[in-house]
């Protein structure tokens, strides 16, 4: 081997070793841009805020028009029941008056205009003008129609109470949903501000790369476009936040915006509703189904009441009549009668038949309303139960998607800083990260709402 060959062999063998010993050039530190944007300031808090579930529920109890209407409906049904009962209880009446005959000033006449004759030997004439009075008492002995009317009124009273419980349940569910929606809007507004800040940081990074000659004008314009999209999302999110606060105010019976205090325990909302409402054994015990069933019973008894109007009724009447004698204030009890009265309806011009047909139609409508309510309740309960597992799966996938989007955005940004990535990738990764964060936040709130729906669709709420 010649000297030249030996030297070439040494160079070829030693070159890799020398290359491995060359010092590595450290990567440049990450660029930390400074952004200053007025829209990054936190959303203005509402003038009025609720800090707990009990506080919100107290406002609903105090100011809800739906609740007061349902309570008034119960009072109305109780009044109808009392009216129906009055026809079966004794009815007493006192009538007192003074009568004077203008054509025969010296004659003593009663309230009916007939002369009053004093029995011989009484010793005292009747007064002129004559003051007389009547006490009458009526007691129903047999009246099937009245008993049917009382049964119908009693069922209607039970239906109104069940409707009140259903209103309380729906108000509880609506309040819980509105609170969750308001908290979700608050969280979305925060995420939108974080997204805008990141978009501004990427814009500053693209501007710096352009100034150093590593980027193009297209990169700057493309990233600035992403900033405007993030700004639009922030503006829309703030408007949705205001609407959510307005909806919460209306749910609480107020005309102003109402926010949720940062100390509000949203995760414990399900446990707090358990203190207000009790779970049911089955869907058939739901207040709306109970109200529909008792309403059908009321309509059926009302139709039977109309049909029983063809039957005779038996009443017991008693009256006591007295008038004044000279010298006043002497008086005399003239008559005291007692009579059993049997009333038989003969012909009312078709009124009773028309009433039976009308109430038969009402009964059919109540039956169809019960069936419709039952179907809707079963579907609502099944859907609420299924939504819990679906929401849990969506939260899990949204969490993984958010982690991957964050990792992708971090790597894309780092690659762009060292000149290995494009501005399009930078914008796409940022938009994907914003969407993943919003999706995760919404999925978490949907899970809370699904658990609330699952409980309150099969619960009875008594305030």
DRENTIKOL-973574 format. One record per residue (C-alpha): residue in three letters; x, z, y. Coordinates in nm, 2 decimals, always signed. Layout:
N
PT   type       c1       c3       c2
PT    ALA        X        Z        Y
...
This chain:
463
PT   type       c1       c3       c2
PT    UNK    +0.00    +0.00    +0.00
PT    UNK    +0.14    -0.10    +0.33
PT    UNK    +0.15    +0.13    +0.64
PT    UNK    -0.13    -0.06    +0.81
PT    UNK    -0.35    -0.03    +0.51
PT    UNK    -0.28    +0.35    +0.48
PT    UNK    -0.35    +0.40    +0.85
PT    UNK    -0.68    +0.22    +0.82
PT    UNK    -0.78    +0.43    +0.52
PT    UNK    -0.71    +0.75    +0.71
PT    UNK    -0.91    +0.63    +1.01
PT    UNK    -1.21    +0.54    +0.79
PT    UNK    -1.20    +0.87    +0.61
PT    UNK    -1.14    +1.09    +0.91
PT    UNK    -1.39    +0.92    +1.14
PT    UNK    -1.71    +1.09    +1.00
PT    UNK    -1.55    +1.43    +1.00
PT    UNK    -1.44    +1.38    +1.37
PT    UNK    -1.79    +1.26    +1.45
PT    UNK    -1.95    +1.57    +1.30
PT    UNK    -1.73    +1.79    +1.51
PT    UNK    -1.84    +1.63    +1.84
PT    UNK    -2.03    +1.88    +2.06
PT    UNK    -2.41    +1.82    +2.09
PT    UNK    -2.55    +1.75    +2.44
PT    UNK    -2.82    +2.02    +2.51
PT    UNK    -3.17    +1.89    +2.59
PT    UNK    -3.28    +1.93    +2.95
PT    UNK    -3.50    +2.22    +3.03
PT    UNK    -3.88    +2.15    +3.04
PT    UNK    -4.00    +2.05    +3.38
PT    UNK    -4.22    +2.32    +3.54
PT    UNK    -4.44    +2.16    +3.82
PT    UNK    -4.60    +2.37    +4.09
PT    UNK    -4.96    +2.26    +4.17
PT    UNK    -5.17    +2.38    +4.46
PT    UNK    -5.54    +2.27    +4.45
PT    UNK    -5.83    +2.45    +4.62
PT    UNK    -6.07    +2.36    +4.34
PT    UNK    -5.86    +2.57    +4.10
PT    UNK    -6.00    +2.88    +4.26
PT    UNK    -6.23    +3.07    +4.03
PT    UNK    -6.60    +3.00    +4.06
PT    UNK    -6.79    +3.21    +4.32
PT    UNK    -6.96    +3.50    +4.14
PT    UNK    -7.34    +3.54    +4.17
PT    UNK    -7.46    +3.78    +4.42
PT    UNK    -7.65    +3.97    +4.15
PT    UNK    -7.52    +4.03    +3.80
PT    UNK    -7.64    +4.20    +3.48
PT    UNK    -7.40    +4.41    +3.30
PT    UNK    -7.59    +4.50    +2.98
PT    UNK    -7.86    +4.39    +2.75
PT    UNK    -8.08    +4.69    +2.83
PT    UNK    -8.06    +4.62    +3.20
PT    UNK    -8.17    +4.26    +3.15
PT    UNK    -8.45    +4.36    +2.91
PT    UNK    -8.57    +4.62    +3.17
PT    UNK    -8.60    +4.35    +3.43
PT    UNK    -8.80    +4.14    +3.19
PT    UNK    -9.04    +4.43    +3.12
PT    UNK    -9.08    +4.49    +3.48
PT    UNK    -9.12    +4.14    +3.62
PT    UNK    -9.22    +3.90    +3.34
PT    UNK    -9.54    +3.72    +3.43
PT    UNK    -9.59    +3.61    +3.06
PT    UNK    -9.57    +3.97    +2.95
PT    UNK    -9.82    +4.08    +3.20
PT    UNK   -10.06    +3.80    +3.11
PT    UNK   -10.04    +3.90    +2.75
PT    UNK   -10.11    +4.26    +2.83
PT    UNK   -10.40    +4.15    +3.05
PT    UNK   -10.53    +3.95    +2.75
PT    UNK   -10.52    +4.26    +2.54
PT    UNK   -10.72    +4.45    +2.80
PT    UNK   -10.97    +4.17    +2.82
PT    UNK   -11.01    +4.17    +2.44
PT    UNK   -11.07    +4.55    +2.45
PT    UNK   -11.34    +4.50    +2.71
PT    UNK   -11.51    +4.24    +2.49
PT    UNK   -11.50    +4.48    +2.20
PT    UNK   -11.66    +4.75    +2.41
PT    UNK   -11.93    +4.51    +2.52
PT    UNK   -12.01    +4.42    +2.16
PT    UNK   -12.02    +4.79    +2.06
PT    UNK   -12.26    +4.87    +2.34
PT    UNK   -12.54    +4.67    +2.18
PT    UNK   -12.53    +4.90    +1.88
PT    UNK   -12.52    +5.23    +2.06
PT    UNK   -12.81    +5.40    +2.24
PT    UNK   -12.89    +5.26    +2.58
PT    UNK   -13.06    +5.50    +2.83
PT    UNK   -13.20    +5.40    +3.17
PT    UNK   -13.35    +5.59    +3.46
PT    UNK   -13.58    +5.42    +3.71
PT    UNK   -13.70    +5.60    +4.02
PT    UNK   -13.90    +5.46    +4.31
PT    UNK   -14.16    +5.50    +4.58
PT    UNK   -14.46    +5.27    +4.61
PT    UNK   -14.72    +5.24    +4.90
PT    UNK   -15.03    +5.02    +4.91
PT    UNK   -15.05    +4.84    +5.24
PT    UNK   -15.41    +4.73    +5.20
PT    UNK   -15.53    +5.07    +5.07
PT    UNK   -15.32    +5.33    +5.24
PT    UNK   -15.50    +5.62    +5.07
PT    UNK   -15.45    +5.49    +4.72
PT    UNK   -15.17    +5.62    +4.49
PT    UNK   -15.00    +5.33    +4.31
PT    UNK   -14.71    +5.32    +4.07
PT    UNK   -14.40    +5.10    +4.07
PT    UNK   -14.59    +4.83    +3.89
PT    UNK   -14.86    +4.81    +4.16
PT    UNK   -15.14    +4.97    +3.95
PT    UNK   -15.33    +5.27    +4.07
PT    UNK   -15.24    +5.61    +3.93
PT    UNK   -15.53    +5.82    +3.81
PT    UNK   -15.48    +6.19    +3.78
PT    UNK   -15.66    +6.34    +3.48
PT    UNK   -15.96    +6.56    +3.56
PT    UNK   -15.89    +6.93    +3.59
PT    UNK   -15.53    +6.88    +3.69
PT    UNK   -15.61    +7.04    +4.03
PT    UNK   -15.36    +6.84    +4.23
PT    UNK   -15.40    +6.48    +4.36
PT    UNK   -15.12    +6.23    +4.34
PT    UNK   -14.91    +6.19    +4.65
PT    UNK   -14.93    +5.91    +4.90
PT    UNK   -14.70    +5.73    +4.89
PT    UNK   -14.64    +5.79    +4.52
PT    UNK   -14.29    +5.87    +4.39
PT    UNK   -14.25    +5.80    +4.02
PT    UNK   -13.98    +5.77    +3.76
PT    UNK   -13.92    +5.64    +3.41
PT    UNK   -13.66    +5.74    +3.15
PT    UNK   -13.62    +5.49    +2.87
PT    UNK   -13.41    +5.50    +2.56
PT    UNK   -13.34    +5.21    +2.32
PT    UNK   -13.16    +5.23    +1.99
PT    UNK   -13.08    +4.93    +1.76
PT    UNK   -13.17    +5.00    +1.40
PT    UNK   -13.12    +4.67    +1.23
PT    UNK   -12.93    +4.39    +1.41
PT    UNK   -12.70    +4.18    +1.19
PT    UNK   -12.60    +3.95    +1.48
PT    UNK   -12.48    +4.24    +1.68
PT    UNK   -12.27    +4.37    +1.39
PT    UNK   -12.11    +4.03    +1.34
PT    UNK   -12.04    +4.02    +1.71
PT    UNK   -11.86    +4.35    +1.69
PT    UNK   -11.65    +4.23    +1.40
PT    UNK   -11.56    +3.91    +1.59
PT    UNK   -11.46    +4.11    +1.89
PT    UNK   -11.25    +4.35    +1.68
PT    UNK   -11.06    +4.06    +1.52
PT    UNK   -11.01    +3.91    +1.86
PT    UNK   -10.86    +4.24    +1.98
PT    UNK   -10.62    +4.24    +1.69
PT    UNK   -10.53    +3.88    +1.76
PT    UNK   -10.45    +3.97    +2.13
PT    UNK   -10.22    +4.25    +2.02
PT    UNK   -10.04    +4.03    +1.78
PT    UNK   -10.00    +3.77    +2.05
PT    UNK    -9.85    +4.03    +2.28
PT    UNK    -9.59    +4.11    +2.01
PT    UNK    -9.52    +3.74    +1.97
PT    UNK    -9.47    +3.71    +2.35
PT    UNK    -9.23    +4.00    +2.34
PT    UNK    -9.04    +3.84    +2.06
PT    UNK    -9.02    +3.51    +2.24
PT    UNK    -8.92    +3.67    +2.56
PT    UNK    -8.64    +3.85    +2.38
PT    UNK    -8.53    +3.53    +2.21
PT    UNK    -8.55    +3.34    +2.54
PT    UNK    -8.36    +3.61    +2.73
PT    UNK    -8.08    +3.62    +2.46
PT    UNK    -8.05    +3.24    +2.47
PT    UNK    -8.03    +3.23    +2.85
PT    UNK    -7.77    +3.50    +2.85
PT    UNK    -7.56    +3.31    +2.60
PT    UNK    -7.61    +2.99    +2.79
PT    UNK    -7.49    +3.16    +3.12
PT    UNK    -7.18    +3.31    +2.95
PT    UNK    -7.11    +2.97    +2.80
PT    UNK    -7.14    +2.81    +3.14
PT    UNK    -6.90    +3.07    +3.29
PT    UNK    -6.65    +3.00    +3.01
PT    UNK    -6.69    +2.62    +3.05
PT    UNK    -6.62    +2.65    +3.42
PT    UNK    -6.30    +2.84    +3.34
PT    UNK    -6.19    +2.58    +3.09
PT    UNK    -6.26    +2.30    +3.33
PT    UNK    -6.02    +2.47    +3.58
PT    UNK    -5.75    +2.50    +3.32
PT    UNK    -5.80    +2.14    +3.23
PT    UNK    -5.77    +2.03    +3.59
PT    UNK    -5.45    +2.24    +3.63
PT    UNK    -5.30    +2.07    +3.33
PT    UNK    -5.40    +1.73    +3.45
PT    UNK    -5.23    +1.81    +3.79
PT    UNK    -4.92    +1.92    +3.61
PT    UNK    -4.90    +1.60    +3.41
PT    UNK    -4.95    +1.41    +3.73
PT    UNK    -4.66    +1.59    +3.89
PT    UNK    -4.45    +1.52    +3.58
PT    UNK    -4.54    +1.15    +3.60
PT    UNK    -4.45    +1.14    +3.97
PT    UNK    -4.12    +1.30    +3.91
PT    UNK    -4.04    +1.05    +3.63
PT    UNK    -4.13    +0.77    +3.87
PT    UNK    -3.91    +0.91    +4.14
PT    UNK    -3.61    +0.94    +3.90
PT    UNK    -3.67    +0.58    +3.78
PT    UNK    -3.78    +0.67    +3.43
PT    UNK    -4.14    +0.59    +3.49
PT    UNK    -4.35    +0.31    +3.65
PT    UNK    -4.63    +0.30    +3.91
PT    UNK    -4.87    +0.23    +3.63
PT    UNK    -4.78    +0.57    +3.47
PT    UNK    -4.86    +0.75    +3.80
PT    UNK    -5.19    +0.57    +3.85
PT    UNK    -5.30    +0.63    +3.49
PT    UNK    -5.23    +1.00    +3.51
PT    UNK    -5.39    +1.03    +3.86
PT    UNK    -5.70    +0.87    +3.71
PT    UNK    -5.71    +1.15    +3.44
PT    UNK    -5.69    +1.40    +3.72
PT    UNK    -6.00    +1.26    +3.88
PT    UNK    -6.18    +1.27    +3.55
PT    UNK    -6.09    +1.64    +3.51
PT    UNK    -6.21    +1.70    +3.87
PT    UNK    -6.54    +1.54    +3.79
PT    UNK    -6.58    +1.76    +3.48
PT    UNK    -6.51    +2.07    +3.70
PT    UNK    -6.77    +1.97    +3.95
PT    UNK    -7.03    +1.90    +3.69
PT    UNK    -6.95    +2.23    +3.51
PT    UNK    -7.00    +2.42    +3.83
PT    UNK    -7.34    +2.27    +3.88
PT    UNK    -7.44    +2.35    +3.53
PT    UNK    -7.32    +2.71    +3.59
PT    UNK    -7.54    +2.74    +3.90
PT    UNK    -7.84    +2.60    +3.70
PT    UNK    -7.77    +2.85    +3.42
PT    UNK    -7.77    +3.13    +3.67
PT    UNK    -8.09    +3.01    +3.82
PT    UNK    -8.25    +2.99    +3.47
PT    UNK    -8.13    +3.35    +3.40
PT    UNK    -8.28    +3.46    +3.73
PT    UNK    -8.62    +3.30    +3.64
PT    UNK    -8.60    +3.46    +3.29
PT    UNK    -8.56    +3.80    +3.46
PT    UNK    -8.84    +3.73    +3.71
PT    UNK    -8.62    +3.67    +4.01
PT    UNK    -8.59    +3.37    +4.24
PT    UNK    -8.22    +3.41    +4.30
PT    UNK    -7.92    +3.32    +4.09
PT    UNK    -7.82    +3.59    +3.85
PT    UNK    -7.48    +3.60    +3.68
PT    UNK    -7.34    +3.79    +3.38
PT    UNK    -7.09    +4.06    +3.45
PT    UNK    -6.74    +4.02    +3.29
PT    UNK    -6.80    +4.35    +3.11
PT    UNK    -7.10    +4.21    +2.93
PT    UNK    -7.06    +4.24    +2.55
PT    UNK    -7.18    +3.91    +2.42
PT    UNK    -7.04    +3.97    +2.07
PT    UNK    -7.25    +4.29    +2.04
PT    UNK    -7.57    +4.12    +2.16
PT    UNK    -7.69    +4.07    +1.80
PT    UNK    -7.65    +4.44    +1.73
PT    UNK    -7.83    +4.54    +2.05
PT    UNK    -8.13    +4.32    +1.97
PT    UNK    -8.16    +4.51    +1.64
PT    UNK    -8.24    +4.82    +1.85
PT    UNK    -8.52    +4.64    +2.02
PT    UNK    -8.67    +4.44    +1.73
PT    UNK    -8.72    +4.52    +1.36
PT    UNK    -8.68    +4.26    +1.08
PT    UNK    -8.98    +4.15    +0.88
PT    UNK    -9.03    +4.14    +0.51
PT    UNK    -9.13    +3.77    +0.52
PT    UNK    -9.23    +3.49    +0.74
PT    UNK    -9.60    +3.56    +0.69
PT    UNK    -9.56    +3.88    +0.88
PT    UNK    -9.46    +3.70    +1.20
PT    UNK    -9.67    +3.80    +1.50
PT    UNK    -9.77    +3.45    +1.58
PT    UNK    -9.90    +3.39    +1.23
PT    UNK   -10.08    +3.73    +1.24
PT    UNK   -10.24    +3.63    +1.57
PT    UNK   -10.35    +3.29    +1.43
PT    UNK   -10.50    +3.46    +1.12
PT    UNK   -10.70    +3.72    +1.31
PT    UNK   -10.81    +3.45    +1.56
PT    UNK   -10.95    +3.26    +1.26
PT    UNK   -11.13    +3.57    +1.14
PT    UNK   -11.27    +3.62    +1.49
PT    UNK   -11.40    +3.26    +1.50
PT    UNK   -11.55    +3.30    +1.15
PT    UNK   -11.74    +3.62    +1.25
PT    UNK   -11.85    +3.46    +1.58
PT    UNK   -12.00    +3.17    +1.38
PT    UNK   -12.17    +3.42    +1.15
PT    UNK   -12.30    +3.60    +1.45
PT    UNK   -12.47    +3.28    +1.58
PT    UNK   -12.62    +3.22    +1.23
PT    UNK   -12.75    +3.58    +1.21
PT    UNK   -12.94    +3.51    +1.53
PT    UNK   -13.21    +3.36    +1.31
PT    UNK   -13.27    +3.70    +1.14
PT    UNK   -13.52    +3.96    +1.28
PT    UNK   -13.40    +4.27    +1.46
PT    UNK   -13.55    +4.62    +1.46
PT    UNK   -13.51    +4.85    +1.76
PT    UNK   -13.64    +5.20    +1.85
PT    UNK   -13.77    +5.24    +2.21
PT    UNK   -13.88    +5.56    +2.38
PT    UNK   -13.99    +5.61    +2.74
PT    UNK   -14.10    +5.90    +2.96
PT    UNK   -14.30    +5.85    +3.27
PT    UNK   -14.37    +6.10    +3.56
PT    UNK   -14.49    +6.10    +3.92
PT    UNK   -14.53    +6.34    +4.21
PT    UNK   -14.84    +6.55    +4.29
PT    UNK   -14.96    +6.73    +4.60
PT    UNK   -14.83    +6.96    +4.73
PT    UNK   -14.48    +6.81    +4.70
PT    UNK   -14.25    +6.85    +4.53
PT    UNK   -14.47    +6.92    +4.23
PT    UNK   -14.47    +6.66    +3.96
PT    UNK   -14.63    +6.56    +3.64
PT    UNK   -14.51    +6.40    +3.32
PT    UNK   -14.78    +6.14    +3.25
PT    UNK   -14.67    +5.97    +2.93
PT    UNK   -14.40    +5.99    +2.66
PT    UNK   -14.40    +5.71    +2.41
PT    UNK   -14.19    +5.61    +2.11
PT    UNK   -14.21    +5.27    +1.94
PT    UNK   -14.04    +5.07    +1.67
PT    UNK   -14.01    +4.71    +1.78
PT    UNK   -13.95    +4.42    +1.53
PT    UNK   -13.83    +4.10    +1.70
PT    UNK   -13.85    +3.77    +1.52
PT    UNK   -13.70    +3.46    +1.68
PT    UNK   -13.93    +3.16    +1.64
PT    UNK   -13.81    +2.88    +1.86
PT    UNK   -13.54    +2.87    +2.13
PT    UNK   -13.54    +2.49    +2.20
PT    UNK   -13.25    +2.43    +1.96
PT    UNK   -13.02    +2.68    +2.15
PT    UNK   -12.93    +2.88    +1.83
PT    UNK   -12.86    +2.56    +1.63
PT    UNK   -12.63    +2.43    +1.90
PT    UNK   -12.45    +2.76    +1.92
PT    UNK   -12.39    +2.76    +1.54
PT    UNK   -12.25    +2.41    +1.56
PT    UNK   -12.02    +2.49    +1.85
PT    UNK   -11.88    +2.80    +1.68
PT    UNK   -11.83    +2.61    +1.36
PT    UNK   -11.61    +2.37    +1.55
PT    UNK   -11.42    +2.66    +1.70
PT    UNK   -11.36    +2.80    +1.35
PT    UNK   -11.23    +2.47    +1.23
PT    UNK   -10.99    +2.45    +1.53
PT    UNK   -10.87    +2.80    +1.45
PT    UNK   -10.80    +2.71    +1.09
PT    UNK   -10.60    +2.40    +1.19
PT    UNK   -10.41    +2.60    +1.45
PT    UNK   -10.32    +2.86    +1.17
PT    UNK   -10.19    +2.58    +0.94
PT    UNK    -9.99    +2.43    +1.22
PT    UNK    -9.84    +2.76    +1.32
PT    UNK    -9.75    +2.83    +0.96
PT    UNK    -9.57    +2.50    +0.91
PT    UNK    -9.38    +2.54    +1.23
PT    UNK    -9.28    +2.89    +1.15
PT    UNK    -9.15    +2.80    +0.80
PT    UNK    -8.94    +2.51    +0.94
PT    UNK    -8.81    +2.73    +1.23
PT    UNK    -8.71    +3.01    +0.99
PT    UNK    -8.54    +2.77    +0.74
PT    UNK    -8.36    +2.59    +1.03
PT    UNK    -8.24    +2.92    +1.18
PT    UNK    -8.10    +3.04    +0.85
PT    UNK    -7.92    +2.72    +0.79
PT    UNK    -7.78    +2.71    +1.14
PT    UNK    -7.57    +3.02    +1.08
PT    UNK    -7.36    +2.87    +0.80
PT    UNK    -7.34    +2.54    +0.99
PT    UNK    -7.22    +2.71    +1.31
PT    UNK    -6.96    +2.91    +1.12
PT    UNK    -6.82    +2.59    +0.96
PT    UNK    -6.82    +2.41    +1.30
PT    UNK    -6.63    +2.70    +1.46
PT    UNK    -6.37    +2.68    +1.19
PT    UNK    -6.32    +2.31    +1.23
PT    UNK    -6.32    +2.33    +1.61
PT    UNK    -6.05    +2.60    +1.59
PT    UNK    -5.83    +2.39    +1.38
PT    UNK    -5.89    +2.08    +1.60
PT    UNK    -5.80    +2.28    +1.91
PT    UNK    -5.48    +2.40    +1.76
PT    UNK    -5.38    +2.05    +1.66
PT    UNK    -5.48    +1.91    +2.00
PT    UNK    -5.26    +2.18    +2.17
PT    UNK    -4.97    +2.10    +1.94
PT    UNK    -5.01    +1.73    +2.00
PT    UNK    -5.03    +1.77    +2.38
PT    UNK    -4.72    +1.99    +2.38
PT    UNK    -4.52    +1.74    +2.17
PT    UNK    -4.64    +1.45    +2.38
PT    UNK    -4.55    +1.61    +2.70
PT    UNK    -4.21    +1.70    +2.57
PT    UNK    -4.15    +1.35    +2.45
PT    UNK    -4.26    +1.21    +2.79
PT    UNK    -4.01    +1.44    +2.96
PT    UNK    -3.72    +1.31    +2.76
PT    UNK    -3.83    +0.95    +2.80
PT    UNK    -3.97    +0.88    +2.45
PT    UNK    -4.34    +0.89    +2.53
PT    UNK    -4.58    +0.68    +2.74
PT    UNK    -4.81    +0.78    +3.01
PT    UNK    -5.11    +0.66    +2.80
PT    UNK    -5.02    +0.90    +2.52
PT    UNK    -4.98    +1.18    +2.78
PT    UNK    -5.33    +1.11    +2.92
PT    UNK    -5.49    +1.08    +2.59
PT    UNK    -5.34    +1.40    +2.45
PT    UNK    -5.45    +1.59    +2.77
PT    UNK    -5.80    +1.46    +2.75
PT    UNK    -5.82    +1.54    +2.38
PT    UNK    -5.70    +1.90    +2.45
PT    UNK    -5.97    +1.95    +2.72
PT    UNK    -6.24    +1.82    +2.49
PT    UNK    -6.11    +2.04    +2.20
PT    UNK    -6.11    +2.35    +2.41
PT    UNK    -6.46    +2.28    +2.54
PT    UNK    -6.59    +2.21    +2.19
PT    UNK    -6.44    +2.53    +2.06
PT    UNK    -6.60    +2.74    +2.33
PT    UNK    -6.94    +2.58    +2.28
PT    UNK    -6.92    +2.62    +1.90
PT    UNK    -6.84    +2.99    +1.94
PT    UNK    -7.14    +3.04    +2.17
PT    UNK    -7.35    +2.83    +1.93
PT    UNK    -7.26    +3.07    +1.65
PT    UNK    -7.37    +3.37    +1.85
PT    UNK    -7.69    +3.19    +1.93
PT    UNK    -7.75    +3.09    +1.57
PT    UNK    -7.72    +3.46    +1.46
PT    UNK    -7.96    +3.56    +1.73
PT    UNK    -8.21    +3.29    +1.63
PT    UNK    -8.17    +3.38    +1.26
PT    UNK    -8.27    +3.74    +1.33
PT    UNK    -8.53    +3.70    +1.60
PT    UNK    -8.72    +3.42    +1.42
PT    UNK    -8.81    +3.68    +1.16
PT    UNK    -8.85    +4.00    +1.37
PT    UNK    -9.12    +4.20    +1.54
PT    UNK    -9.04    +4.32    +1.89
PT    UNK    -9.22    +4.63    +2.03
PT    UNK    -9.13    +4.72    +2.38
